[in-house]
Amino acid sequence: MSQDLHPLAAAANARLASEAPIILSMLSQRGRALYFPAQGILAQGAEAKSRARFANATIGIATEDGEPMHLPCVQRYFRELPAAEIYDYAPSAGRPELRRAWAAKQRREMPSLGAHPTSLPVVTQALTHGLALVGELFLDPGDEVLTSDLMWENYALLWETRLGARLCTFPLFDARLSGLDLAGLRAALAARHGRKLMVVLNFPNNPSGYTPTPAEAAAIVAALSEAAAAGTRLIAVCDDAYYGMFFDEASEREPLFGKLAQAHPNLLAVKIDGATKEAFVWGLRIGFITYGCAGGTPTVYEALEQKTAGLIRATVSNVSMPGQSIVLRLLQDPAFRDQQGAKIALLRRRAAATMQAARSPEHADCWDVYPFNSGYFMCLRLKGATAEAVRQELLQTHGVGTIALGERQLRVAFSCLSEAQIAEVFARIAQAVRTVRGRQ
């Protein structure tokens, strides 16, 4: 990559160098080179939109009768959204009113933030895109990403395969599966003392479906804070894809980002969240990326937002306008919380039925159950049978689909099982384990 920086990138870097030099040092080579074209077509089009009183001949859309040109055969599928909220381009950073609405929602969910400033959320093409942006901004080839051994497999594709970073793991649970392996996390951090390190915290966890207790959450924050204080430059990525799906009163309700965002100047907290799972709108593909750090100023956050928006501009240009409009409307809808709560209550009942079936004494010879209290999934540690062999047996003999992870882990998505199916699904898994074990 050329060492000659665009003047806008150099200006953003200079602002970071002045007010947050540690964060500047965390950026990848690509992250340092990124900028938002604030003087280009988008900026000129935005200026014309507010000031061109006679005619606006700037942006690449067609208009008719004062609104975006559109086809009646498409418009009939949108009964209430006006044409401008469907067909127009969205800004690269997202609709400002949606960004503000999501920021307000985040504040309500993270009282520990208090008045501490964070960036305004930048709209992403759902959470996978947000995670990809983090990698592009902060990871060079060879950089380490520390995540739990129970993790979403796409992390490897996003950061290792695509960007050449190195994925390293720590054990999520202790050997007895009684809770988080906090000592394992501390040891992994200590082994990387003084380096730049991305740490990924995914709660509720995919695949285990676990959210820490308040004590465990506090211990995670303390471990990262201590590592930062000892000189490690940390990018703490909070993958909050399944936020809000809590089924146990003993689990921590507040995202870790709220405390990490003000933990230490050596720690940059990055929150990846969105409407995808929280609002049950998977296909709309609307997510957000938010930055927080101790000593963060509007200048620092503006530089990070501009670099993120520049990367969006350079890849997808902007995120779906109708998706953003619908999410904004649902956040404003007084019925949203009650309707969302009803769906979470349904998932809670499924989780309870899953807990009862999975922990039934008649299946104790077949697996151990990883702790779970939230999210969409739970995970089994199989006894005497490989997960892939059991997965195949379930499909071929029992007509049940599951996900094999590693040598012994089998993931079950109770989110897409009816309560009536759950007991039978686990009975069939037990049969499959015994069948496979008998062959080995």
Number of C-alpha atoms within 10 A of each C-alpha: 7 7 8 9 15 12 11 19 22 16 14 23 28 15 17 22 15 11 16 22 16 17 23 21 16 24 22 19 18 17 25 20 23 26 27 24 18 12 10 9 13 17 14 13 18 14 13 16 15 9 11 13 8 6 9 13 12 15 15 10 11 12 11 8 6 7 13 17 15 14 7 8 7 8 15 9 9 11 7 9 14 14 15 16 19 20 18 19 20 21 20 23 27 23 20 15 12 21 20 15 17 24 19 12 12 20 16 13 16 16 13 18 19 11 8 17 18 25 22 23 25 28 34 31 20 24 24 18 21 27 25 17 21 23 24 22 21 22 27 20 14 12 20 22 24 21 23 21 13 20 19 16 11 12 19 18 13 20 24 20 13 14 18 17 19 17 19 14 18 19 17 21 22 13 10 9 14 10 17 21 18 19 15 17 22 18 13 17 23 15 10 14 16 16 16 24 22 25 22 20 20 25 23 28 28 23 27 30 26 28 29 24 18 14 11 17 21 14 16 20 16 16 19 24 21 17 22 24 16 13 14 21 24 26 25 25 26 23 27 22 25 24 23 20 23 25 21 16 9 13 20 19 19 18 23 26 29 22 25 27 27 22 23 21 20 25 30 27 28 25 29 27 29 28 26 19 23 18 20 11 15 13 10 19 21 27 26 25 28 26 24 28 28 20 16 21 17 12 16 26 21 16 22 26 22 22 27 27 26 22 22 25 19 15 9 13 16 20 25 23 20 21 19 27 19 18 22 19 15 15 17 13 10 10 10 14 13 10 12 14 14 12 13 21 15 13 24 22 14 23 29 16 18 25 19 13 18 26 14 13 10 11 17 14 13 22 22 18 19 19 20 25 26 28 31 26 22 27 27 22 21 21 17 16 23 21 25 18 17 26 22 19 21 21 13 11 11 14 12 15 17 19 17 20 21 13 13 19 25 25 21 23 20 23 18 13 15 14 18 10 14 21 17 12 23 19 16 18 24 22 19 23 26 17 15 19 16 10 7 8
